[in-house]
Amino acid sequence: QVHIAESGGGLVHPGGSLRLSCAASGNIFIVYDMAWYRQFPGKQRALVASMTKEHRVTVDDSVKDRFIIFRDNSKNTIVLEMNKLETEETAIYCCCARITPEERMVASDYWGQGTQVTVTS
């Protein structure tokens, strides 16, 4: 089985910073892309940032000057460092990893439960 664990959400003031961490574990053969998405109330989930296992990065234009994504392939982890957060960025942030598990050898997307980020004064 594959498990996605997220941490680091919480409450922050406008202009503040938060760091979100995501770790994939279990019977993993290979991890391809790892990404953070966010879902605003009443909206569909949207990509914030992603990184391939070759460390190619995709970042949404709205955050590219403020958010940074890091990845450690040896630990199957990604970290999203979010700076200068705005109240409008209050959302549930979810980690997704495209993984081939050992028992199936077919790649699928695995999602975490999501972590709440609230930006408020």
C-alpha positions as a Markdown table, in Angstrom:
| # | Residue | x | y | z |
|---|---|---|---|---|
| 1 | Gln | 0.0 | 0.0 | 0.0 |
| 2 | Val | 1.0 | 3.6 | -0.6 |
| 3 | His | 0.4 | 6.4 | 1.9 |
| 4 | Ile | 0.6 | 10.1 | 1.5 |
| 5 | Ala | 1.2 | 12.2 | 4.7 |
| 6 | Glu | 0.9 | 15.9 | 4.8 |
| 7 | Ser | 1.8 | 18.4 | 7.5 |
| 8 | Gly | 2.4 | 22.1 | 8.1 |
| 9 | Gly | -0.9 | 23.8 | 7.6 |
| 10 | Gly | -2.4 | 26.2 | 10.1 |
| 11 | Leu | -3.2 | 29.8 | 10.8 |
| 12 | Val | -1.0 | 32.7 | 9.6 |
| 13 | His | -1.4 | 36.4 | 9.3 |
| 14 | Pro | -1.4 | 38.2 | 5.9 |
| 15 | Gly | 2.2 | 38.6 | 4.7 |
| 16 | Gly | 3.3 | 35.6 | 6.8 |
| 17 | Ser | 4.9 | 32.3 | 5.8 |
| 18 | Leu | 4.1 | 28.6 | 6.1 |
| 19 | Arg | 5.9 | 25.5 | 5.1 |
| 20 | Leu | 3.9 | 22.4 | 3.9 |
| 21 | Ser | 5.5 | 19.0 | 3.8 |
| 22 | Cys | 4.4 | 15.9 | 2.0 |
| 23 | Ala | 5.9 | 12.4 | 2.3 |
| 24 | Ala | 5.0 | 9.3 | 0.2 |
| 25 | Ser | 5.7 | 5.9 | 1.9 |
| 26 | Gly | 4.8 | 2.3 | 1.5 |
| 27 | Asn | 5.5 | -0.3 | -1.2 |
| 28 | Ile | 6.8 | 2.1 | -3.8 |
| 29 | Phe | 8.6 | 1.2 | -6.9 |
| 30 | Ile | 9.0 | 4.7 | -8.3 |
| 31 | Val | 7.6 | 8.2 | -7.6 |
| 32 | Tyr | 7.2 | 10.4 | -10.6 |
| 33 | Asp | 5.7 | 13.9 | -10.2 |
| 34 | Met | 4.9 | 15.3 | -6.8 |
| 35 | Ala | 2.6 | 18.3 | -6.4 |
| 36 | Trp | 0.7 | 20.6 | -4.2 |
| 37 | Tyr | -2.9 | 21.6 | -5.1 |
| 38 | Arg | -5.3 | 23.9 | -3.3 |
| 39 | Gln | -9.1 | 24.0 | -3.2 |
| 40 | Phe | -10.8 | 27.3 | -2.4 |
| 41 | Pro | -14.4 | 27.0 | -0.9 |
| 42 | Gly | -16.8 | 26.2 | -3.7 |
| 43 | Lys | -14.1 | 25.8 | -6.3 |
| 44 | Gln | -12.3 | 23.0 | -8.0 |
| 45 | Arg | -8.9 | 21.9 | -6.9 |
| 46 | Ala | -6.1 | 23.7 | -8.8 |
| 47 | Leu | -2.3 | 23.2 | -9.1 |
| 48 | Val | -0.1 | 25.3 | -7.0 |
| 49 | Ala | 3.3 | 23.8 | -7.8 |
| 50 | Ser | 4.8 | 20.5 | -8.9 |
| 51 | Met | 8.2 | 18.9 | -9.4 |
| 52 | Thr | 9.2 | 15.9 | -11.5 |
| 53 | Lys | 11.7 | 13.4 | -10.2 |
| 54 | Glu | 14.2 | 15.1 | -12.5 |
| 55 | His | 13.4 | 18.3 | -10.5 |
| 56 | Arg | 11.6 | 20.1 | -13.3 |
| 57 | Val | 9.3 | 22.6 | -11.7 |
| 58 | Thr | 5.9 | 23.9 | -12.6 |
| 59 | Val | 4.5 | 26.8 | -10.5 |
| 60 | Asp | 1.2 | 28.7 | -10.9 |
| 61 | Asp | 1.7 | 32.2 | -12.1 |
| 62 | Ser | -0.1 | 33.7 | -9.1 |
| 63 | Val | 2.5 | 32.3 | -6.6 |
| 64 | Lys | 5.7 | 32.0 | -8.7 |
| 65 | Asp | 7.4 | 35.0 | -6.9 |
| 66 | Arg | 6.4 | 33.9 | -3.4 |
| 67 | Phe | 6.2 | 30.1 | -3.2 |
| 68 | Ile | 9.1 | 27.6 | -3.6 |
| 69 | Ile | 9.0 | 23.9 | -4.0 |
| 70 | Phe | 11.7 | 21.5 | -2.8 |
| 71 | Arg | 12.0 | 17.8 | -3.3 |
| 72 | Asp | 14.1 | 15.0 | -1.8 |
| 73 | Asn | 13.9 | 11.9 | -4.0 |
| 74 | Ser | 15.8 | 9.8 | -1.4 |
| 75 | Lys | 12.9 | 10.4 | 1.1 |
| 76 | Asn | 10.0 | 10.8 | -1.4 |
| 77 | Thr | 9.2 | 14.1 | 0.1 |
| 78 | Ile | 8.3 | 17.6 | -1.2 |
| 79 | Val | 8.1 | 20.8 | 0.7 |
| 80 | Leu | 6.2 | 23.9 | -0.3 |
| 81 | Glu | 7.5 | 27.1 | 1.2 |
| 82 | Met | 4.8 | 29.7 | 1.0 |
| 83 | Asn | 5.7 | 33.4 | 1.6 |
| 84 | Lys | 3.8 | 36.6 | 1.7 |
| 85 | Leu | 0.5 | 34.8 | 2.0 |
| 86 | Glu | -2.7 | 36.6 | 1.3 |
| 87 | Thr | -6.1 | 36.2 | 2.9 |
| 88 | Glu | -7.5 | 35.0 | -0.5 |
| 89 | Glu | -5.2 | 32.0 | -0.3 |
| 90 | Thr | -7.1 | 30.5 | 2.5 |
| 91 | Ala | -7.8 | 27.0 | 1.2 |
| 92 | Ile | -7.3 | 23.3 | 1.7 |
| 93 | Tyr | -3.9 | 22.3 | 0.4 |
| 94 | Cys | -3.5 | 18.7 | -0.9 |
| 95 | Cys | -0.5 | 16.8 | -1.9 |
| 96 | Cys | -0.5 | 14.5 | -4.9 |
| 97 | Ala | 2.1 | 12.0 | -6.0 |
| 98 | Arg | 2.1 | 9.9 | -9.2 |
| 99 | Ile | 3.5 | 6.6 | -8.0 |
| 100 | Thr | 4.1 | 3.1 | -9.4 |
| 101 | Pro | 3.6 | 0.7 | -6.4 |
| 102 | Glu | 5.6 | -2.4 | -6.3 |
| 103 | Glu | 2.6 | -4.7 | -6.3 |
| 104 | Arg | 1.0 | -3.4 | -9.5 |
| 105 | Met | 3.7 | -1.8 | -11.6 |
| 106 | Val | 1.1 | 0.7 | -13.0 |
| 107 | Ala | 1.4 | 4.4 | -12.2 |
| 108 | Ser | -1.5 | 6.1 | -10.4 |
| 109 | Asp | -2.1 | 9.4 | -8.6 |
| 110 | Tyr | -2.2 | 9.2 | -4.8 |
| 111 | Trp | -3.7 | 12.0 | -2.8 |
| 112 | Gly | -3.2 | 13.1 | 0.8 |
| 113 | Gln | -6.1 | 14.0 | 3.1 |
| 114 | Gly | -5.4 | 17.8 | 2.7 |
| 115 | Thr | -4.3 | 20.4 | 5.2 |
| 116 | Gln | -6.1 | 23.6 | 6.0 |
| 117 | Val | -4.3 | 26.9 | 5.5 |
| 118 | Thr | -6.0 | 29.9 | 6.9 |
| 119 | Val | -4.7 | 33.4 | 6.3 |
| 120 | Thr | -6.4 | 35.9 | 8.5 |
| 121 | Ser | -5.6 | 39.0 | 10.6 |
